[in-house]
């Protein structure tokens, strides 16, 4: 019988924890699960045992792959990784949904009631494919799983001591590829959005909002360094930004650091005195971890301000106000009471956005309840091909040769060099040991006694099963 689930990884630090939690829960419910780098899965999809592939987007860029995945006999479901953050119903549907994909998709899972209603109302023809389940990215923020972030936070704190955390989100004005910013209009048009579309106008508005907010953020960093010489600010850049900007800024000041590592943002949030962000998902994560955070909004454009950061972070309108918040925290230990009031006011309201906010509701169990009927059918392909030891090492050697070829090309082409650097920034190497350790850490936090076997079936693709006693 077909009991295989495929989870795709594109951004390691943001996605690995939730994918490993998903794998544990699905394995405990009788499935086997493969966690795979996106490009590795696409490359080997015809060699793999057929199963349910859980993708992270319904956008136009996924169309060709969805068609090819279905041709290989796999089922396809989607949990939109970015579906929690949107400006409006119209923008969400235009920006996140390519309707041709819907004809091929078997299941569409939503974060909660709100995005379910948006999709169902706008796409009534496909309503029978849309289901409310919640996301595993929320499950890992709840007790007891969030203990994994507390453990990593302890290590961070031992190394860096007390610090304030600045999570940046300036991908529209400080993207790794500066050419994308300069050609914003062309990029939007290439994705099918003409100048009359809402997505087109919102893209330009977002760029302007981030441009103005970035100026104020840089101003804040300079004034923080002078006003609080004995305090520490750690900048944690977004994975798609140009990190050189933040490194150059932090080098100017003795008490400002720019750090980018493999750890989830949640671990850094837990380790900090409090976190600061602007119109960013990290505000929501901090809120659900019950950690004080500030939503820095020195420039307002409600057309392109996400709703959830407004609900989950204490709003700060200026550099001076933010400096005052730090002063109050340093001298008086204030603001925590304000944050508790914010939580009391807004926590229950978030349930419309996150179905599995309740501690007793698990998104993974919700999902597998829906698609298990498909996975109980006979597999089109019953066994993985080319997974023997010789094939594995051949793939390793081939990958190494390709690496050296690309490396040589990078010596004579800045374009190739930058693409390699960006790929490593989004997804550094992932090893079997890392997956094993993460599975073990999450399982221990859940007090699960069963053991799990991790096998790297292709370089970058890991098969997880419950280990037989």
C-alpha positions, 0 to 999 in steps of 0.5 A: 500500500502507498503510505509515503509522504514527501515534505519539501525543504527550500529554506533550511532554518525556517522550515526544518523544525516544522518538517521534522515535527510533521515527519514524527507525527505522520510516522506515528500514524503509520506513514513513512516520510521523506524530507527533501531539498526541493531541487533534489526531489524534483530531480528524482521524483520519477525514481521515488515510490509514489506518495503524497507530495506536500508543496508550499505554494500554489504560485505560477512558478510551481505549475510545470513541476506540479504537472510533472509530479502528477505524471510520475503518479504522485498525489499533490497537496499544498500548504501555502507557506506564506498564506498566513500573511496577506494584505487583502483578499484580492491581493492574496488570490491574485498574488498566491494562486495560479488557477491552472494549478488548482486543476492538478492539485488534490488537496489545498490545506489552509492555516485557518478559517480566514484563508479558507473563506478567502479561497472558498469564496473566490474559487467555488469551483474548487471548494471540494479540494480546500480543507482547514487544517492549520500549519505545522509551523504553528504546532512547533510554537506550542508546548511542549515542542517549543522547548527545542527553542528554549534549549537552543536559546540557552546556548545562544545566551551563554555565548552572547549574554543579554541582547536586544534582537532586530529581525530585518525584513527588507526584501523589497529594497535590500534583496540579495540580488539588487538587480531584482529591485531595480527591475521590480516592474519587469519582475512583476510583469514577468509573473503576469501582473500588469500595471493595472493589477493590485499586486503590481501597485502593492509591490511598488507600495511595499518597496516604498514602505520598506525604503522609508522604514529602512532609513529609520532602522539604520537611524535607530541602530546608530542612536542605539549604539550611542545611547546604550554603549553597555547594551548589545544589539544583534541584527538577524537579517532576512535570508533573502536580503543582502547581508553586506549592508548589515555587516557594514553597519554593525562594523561601525559600532562596538555593541552591534553585531550581525549574525546569520546562522542555521538556527530558527529565528524562534531560538534567537527570539527566546534568547533575547531581552526582546525582539524588534521587527517591521511588518514581519512574521517574526512578530507573530512567532514571538507573540505565540512564544509569549516573548515581548516584541515591538513592531516598528512602524515609522512609516505607514501604508495600510495597503501593504501592512500585514494585519497579524504583526499589528495584532502581535507586536507593540506598535512603535512609531519612531526611533525616539519611541523605540529608544525610550522602550529600551530605556524603560526596559533597562531601568524599570523593567517595563513593557512586559505588562503592556505585552500581557495586555496585548496578549489578553486582547488578541490571542483568541482573535488569532484562532481565525487565522490559525486553526491549530492554535489550541494546544490539543489540535495538531495540523499534521493529524488533520492533514493525514485524516484527509489524504489518507484515503489516497495513500491507502490505494495501491502505489503506482511505483512500489519501491525507490529506484537507484538507492543502493550504496553504489548509486548513492556514492555515484550521485555524491561524486556526480554532485561533487563534480558539478560543484567544481564545474560551477565553482570554476564558472563562478571564478569568471562569472559574478552572476554564477558566483552570486547565485551560489552564494545566495543558494548557500545563504538560503540553504546551507548543507543538510546532513543526516546527522542534523536531521537525526538530532532534530528528530530526536530533540523534538521527540524528546520534547514530546516525551515520545519513547519510540525511536526513528530511523533516518536514511539518506536515500539520495544526497539531500533526501532523507527517509524517516520511519519508526524504528522497529523494536 
